[in-house]
């Protein structure tokens, strides 16, 4: 451990002496007062990890201290997070990989005990519960029972991991959503930890809490001043094993907030506005930092809401500084007086403390928003950045309806003929019948009609909003006002309430509004992400049949952060993000074909029109309710034994031992093939010759498209595999729950029912064309089936794509599956940050078209044989791509090689980051 700038200092807090690396001391040599808050955190990280240049040298510290706001990133630094947080969909494959690495390191001459987290690593089980049962008092219990029945194998494996690995803890099911638990309990804000020094002694150090999370919404913790972001499981595993993350010194965009939210607007409306503004500005790969006098009017929960959606606006993080409001939240959430004192003393000593009115930092660019201009909004119907004002939702739906119904052929069952008659009473034409089909159904002992725009799912879900008392209690108060007037949810709406943590349920009960939510069908269904990640469960049979009969384009309204195609529910094509109060409102209205600002939402029990404004609670009413109900005692009692779990959890049997005993019969947990045949020899980065195109995709292909988390279709490659292993379709569970088994997941790669391979025009479904060696006509096959034929032929594969490839969840299986299918390179117009990193980590080469070029402009149709040359063992910044058509003609173009740092080149030569780590550990043992 080096200290080139003599910044080591002592800080006394709570009668204890902490060593820390002083930024003000460094400021005596460099002008660091001008640096953004987030850059100061990076700078401290380098000071603390300086090691003479092996990983962090004097020059790296100087580079950050001399940070130039407008400069394009070109300097590599190493960042080491203080801890890692995981959720179970991404956490299970992480633990599977660690278990596999224990086996593999032994074969390379190392020791299994070398594979062990070196920093605190906490996994929260929150992605497995599904909304199988809803709208009834026992929904929570029954969904929990089903969850445990489905996932016993996975949970047994995680319990083994908790026993076997050091520094690894599991928060059991029915506790809360990972990011909410992280905010409410796990986050330290400032760490106090015994650290081993270079001479073998140890000392108590204080330093900023920084975090990597295997979920893109890890950024929620930025709301309390903790620098962290989502990474793929591959990068998280490397961090757990003590490997620093290689990154370029980022640009930082400043976002100035002024004023305060007006009456009727919520934090959800604010974050949708911020998301739209930042997406338009362009912040991919950048840090975003919020400042301005508006901060003093933003409760911590509102800040966390904004920080949560950093992936949606494309930033690496969206951070707020530590200030008095941060301490208020720490007190509210039951943190100890000692921890709060440490946070305050350290932040002030380091110049990380924010006071209203202080000069702001230098930024690479700035945006500004007056909070008073925020209006009620939703986002949709398929992207979170597509904000639409509440008053325009009905017209937005109609505008998006056309392409979705262009090819449908509804049967006309139950069509409202009278509605379609012309002024003269003439019978409507067939085209008109197809335009406005209505399906008549019988549900909950009522006759009902479904049509385009019917809301069939209304879900209060997702960490973005369920951690915010203002919007959760706002929903409860709206429900109370609605229930008093006799309003009810429409019978065809699947209603659900996923509170995000036990604390939320308690304050809803304490406020007396949980009963009111239940009167409208919003019973607690589970403590997990539920609908937001596609665990929405099946629709009632009557509703599903009604949708299918006329190929209706129905809608969901959810308080989530993602609404990509095919994510929420396979039968629901229009999905709108909204605040929890608006979720309740749309459940009452039953359709998005309505202007809730002007049209009545329903009729009262005495037959009078009721408008949304009649039931919307005032800001004062919400604020008074928060003050009366949300207190430290709720957090203290609910997090007292956060790692203990309930009876179901503790009754699950799990094996013992350093190494996991793999069960060949398991369809959930399997030793992955990444390390098969691995030796200590490092490879090279070779050119790709005579590859076939596996997929030709357009813009905004998400990680949900590449590696879906939801339903497994019976006739899909994954479904056929499970059936062949004796698994009944009723027991398929979801792709997300089976991420511990590569046989399932590789078959699910590119299997999203909404993905469009442009080889087939606008046709949906995960198919491609297989070109055999014999010159026969190409064969249309599922992507997995074609990939296996190509693998048998010894033919490599490439993928072409448009802008924002890999948008969405930090899903490492989107890269793992791509690798296992035999894809050597992905050539896209642009990549989302995390997915590009994941591809590199799995040995798949990301290449970027030159500006203004894409597959379409180059005349590529997917039939070509493709070669990528000039890679020069990873030293080249550009490569030559040659695409040869069947008639012998060629198209040659240059593409940028997106191996962004020397460390990434090194990882790639090893075949991926995990292979690199294994060889390093095995070599250390051998030495």
Helices and strands as residue ranges (DSSP letters): E 8-13, E 16-21, H 23-26, H 37-49, H 58-65, E 76-79, E 83-87, H 88-107, G 112-114, E 120-124, H 139-164, E 168-171, H 178-181, I 182-186, E 190-196, E 202-208, E 210-213, G 216-224, E 227-230, H 233-240, E 245-248, E 252-258, H 267-281, E 287-291, G 293-297, H 300-308, H 310-313, E 317-319, H 324-332, H 337-349, E 365-370, G 371-373, E 377-379, E 387-389, G 390-392, H 393-405, H 417-420, H 430-435, E 438-443, E 446-451, E 455-460, H 463-466, H 469-484, E 494-497, H 502-510, H 514-519, G 530-533, H 541-549, E 555-558, E 574-577, H 580-589, E 602-603, E 609-610, H 612-615, H 619-629, H 632-638, H 647-650, G 673-675, E 688-696, H 703-706, H 717-724, G 729-731, G 736-738, H 742-748, G 758-760, E 767-770, E 779-782, H 783-793, E 797-800, H 813-820, E 823-828, H 833-841, E 845-849, E 865-869, G 872-874, E 878-884, E 890-897, H 902-910, H 913-926
